[in-house]
Amino acid sequence: MNKDLFLRLVHGVSENVPFFRQRRDATGRFGLSPLQKCAAAIPLLAYGTAADTVDEYLRLGESTALSCLHHFTDGIIQLFGDEYLRRPTPDDLQRLLEMRDKRGFPGM
């Protein structure tokens, strides 16, 4: 994934979804960062891997990874659904067809 896109997603969900804000726990230590939470959700979503596969490199458990995935998908739908998760308009289709002709993707 493009770094700028990833950071845009992290910034968007951390600003609008309270789950992604970094908080202190009962001992005063900081919890997981928004980067860690999003980095846990994206591989689960992209590759369909098991939730416990991210525990070794991100240092979070299976239930936390599943919670990150759930909140991430809800946040993305809330933030970007109207723009990206909709049926294409006739203008969108025309733009895609022009891109196809320009780039030479037959059958697109």
N, C-alpha and C positions, 0 to 999 in steps of 0.2 A: 504494500500500500504506500502511496505517496506520503511523505512526511508532513507536508503542508495540509493535506486532507485529514490525516490522522490527528494532527494538532487542532484543526478546526472542529473536528468531532469532539475531542477531549474538552476543548474550551466551551463548546456549546452545551454539552451535557453537564459539565461542572458548574456552569453558571445557572442552569435552569432546573436541574434535578438534584434535590438535596442529598440523595444517596451518594453522589459523586464528590461532595465536598469533603476535604480532609478535616477530620476532627481528632480531638484528643480522647484517649480512653480514660478509664477510671484511675489509672496510675499517672496520668499526665503526659504519656507518650503519644506521639502522633500515630494515627492509624494509617491505613493504606492511602496512597495518593490517587488522584484521579487518573494519572497515567497508568498506574498499576491496574486499577479496576477496568479501564478501557482495554488495556493490553491483555487482560484475561478474557474479556468478552469477545473480542474480535476473532481470535483463532477458533474459539468454540463455534462461533457463527459461520466463519468462512470455511472451515474444514470439517465441521461436524464431529470433532473429537470429543472424547469423554472429559468431563469437568475436572477430573483429578490429574489430567495431563499437564496442567499449568502450575501445579503446586511446587514443583521442583525449581523452576526458574523465576517464578514470581512470588513465591513464599506465601501462598494463601491456600486455604482448604477447598475441598470440593463444594461444600455448601455456599461458601463465599463466592466462588467462581460462578455458580449457578445464579446466585443473587445478582452478581454483576451483569450477567447475560440478560436476565429478566429486566433489570432497570435500564440497561443500555438500549435494548430493543424498544422499550416503552418511550425512552427519551428521544431516540432517533425518529420514531413515528411522530411524536409530539412536535419536535423541532423542524424536521425536514419533510414530513409526510405530504404537506400540501404542494410542495415544489417537485419532489422527486418520486413519491410513491403514489402516483395517480395515473390514470389512463392517458395516453398521449393524445394531444389535441391535433387537429388537422395541420396546424402550423408546425408542430413537432415532427409529424410524419413527413411533411414536405422538406423540412431541414435535414432529416435523416436520409431521405432519398437523394437530396443534393449532395450530401457528404459521400454517399455511396458512389454516385456518378463521378465525383471529383477524385476520390481515392481509388476507385476501381475495384469495388467489392461486389462481384456478380452474385446474385442470389440473396443479397441482403434484404 
